[in-house]
Amino acid sequence: MSIKTEEISSLIKKQLANYQDDISVQETGTVTYVGDGVARADGLENAMAGELLEFSNGVFGMAQNLESNDVGIVILGDFTGIREGDSVKRTGRIMEVPVGDALLGRVVDPLGRPLDGLGEIATDKTRPIEKKAPGVMQRKSVSVPLETGIKVIDALVPIGRGQRELIIGDRKTGKTSIAIDTIIHQKDQNVICVYVAIGQKESTVRTQVETLRRYGALDYTIVVSASASNPAPLLYIAPYAGAAMGEEFMYNGQDVLIVYDDLSKQADAYRELSLILRRPPGREAYPGDIFYTHSRLLERAARLSDDMGGGSMTALPIIQTQAGDVSAYIPTNVISITDGQIFLNADSFYAGQRPAIDAGTSVSRVGGDAQIKAMKKVSGTLRLDIASYNELASFAQFGSDLDAATQAKLARGERTVEVLKQGLHAGQPIEQQVVTLFALGHSFLDKVPVEDVLRFEEELAAFMHANHQDLYDGIKASGKLPEGDALEKAVAEFAAGFQVTKKANNQTEAND
Amino acid sequence: MSLDLQTVANRYARALFELADQQGELEQVHQELMSLREIFQANPRLATLLTSIKLSLSQKESLVQALQQGASQLTTNLIQMVFDYGRMNAMVAIIDEFERRYDQQNKRVHADVVTAVQLDEPRRAQLKQNLLTRYGAKEIVLHETVDESILGGVIVTAQHKTLDGSLKSKIEQIRRLLVK
């Protein structure tokens, strides 16, 4: 291929025609202090709060403290190249990130720059990262369920689209797994997901991304990552950046699920930032506006009214507690902001109860309205059953003779707890959950040994798929249990043919 | 927490400025302070010496007296007071702040000018005239530096605003336009 000189020169001519000879006018300041990711600058008298500033070596900063003599700037990037006396100029823009469809399936940093090596993000749309949440008249109440695929959540603490449900627990109790499983379950549910990883190890983020990719969930997911090696300002703005990316879809009428993993690290980053900026410390050395940083973020999750397009953004913030202490400052703050919490218990996690959700303290304040009728019917007494079982179980440990009613209650409780166990990345469609809980509620499980409960559940699902798909479809379409006793008959038919393994084991032992 | 330099300088400078303005001695005090600042800038260790404990009080006093020689009453008082309160290290900042207030009252603008070649008289006058109208000032004080790396044109920094009309940045702009 030969180079066509004429073509190129005409192209250059065209571009040069657009060139305007202007004297650039810029407001500048001088750096008087730099350290710990924060700079102070003289001048910049007209700088706005939150404005993006550019240092002479190309690193960006955000104006945070506007004081009488100088401006406090947090540096969004490497601060080692900035020296005292460097100039810093205004850009006139408030912090913003690229948004739009081009971000789906990508891993980006809080400034929207790609981290996955898949090339530039082709979008010209941007949104400011700080935006006021939708007002009273722009919202409507939560009415559509957001299915997580996790039985115990969908049955006991149902989440609605537009809700904010906190996931709280000690380290290593499966908080992230619940969030990731929920994202994976949104496949074909027409929900855009945003996963914001704050202050996590790069290797952990990589693992999560690979998990999402493996289950085909990355196609509808944006991963925003500010890892532990990033400076505190990036960790601080990461959730706002993620919210801005989600809002773009919400205001276009789509449903969005956003996971902030986790907000305790964001609070720590903000504390670091504030202390270096010399803002006065408050309780646990967090700055005075730490509540506002979380409340204004979570307020942005909403179910929009029909006039606004009817989109929604469901937020699943994650908070890590220390030794189960939910009365620390940040956990109490976020609990009070959100519409309920899923409490993960370290003890039951190690006892093999996974997901280790504490049925007693986990609540959902608005999700009940969004739960489908069938689920409401079969899960109605579940919480009470578990509570009375826990009470009885600790009593029954003393091993005294129990009457038949108590034994029946214990047996039912044991099977309830067993049936709510679920493997990792094994989300179940809502109709399957309904049938399982139906079998539990109608005493089909009472005669099945505890070890066989999960196998019973599995085989029941396969049986229903093969022989009674119409019942599944009916539940899914109408959201109600089938009329008459069709479902009861189907489950009874399966239960009659169910082979218990324990007997077989006993027989082999006897043969030995 | 101790006060920072800027706050200290603001207070002294404001008091001096208002007093001098009342007594109609603004011009003279300004002149004297300018030469005082030159002394401090020519001897960078002077301010630290005057606040340090390395010299005895009498030695320091004799230095201060030398500074006060020939100054008007107001300036003498300022030097004495700043010395007595151990704020000699803020002296330059006080003078800077005083000058800022003086400039503001007289609509005087300081401009740092970077050019590729030394400005000649007609160009300097033209530049001054341009800046006068742009800033609505009565007087422009130019601080010139020559930097060959900007190739041509001029960069003016005044009142925290940078007017970049250098050839170098224009070429850079064209480059970006073409590369994009």
Interface residues (C-beta under 8 A of the other chain):
Chain A: I12 Q15 L16 N18 Y19 D21 I23 S24 V25 Q26 E27 T28 G29 G43 L44 E45 N69 D70 S87 K89
Chain B: D4 Q6 T7 T157 H160 K161 T162 L163 D164 G165 S169 K170 Q173 I174 L177 L178
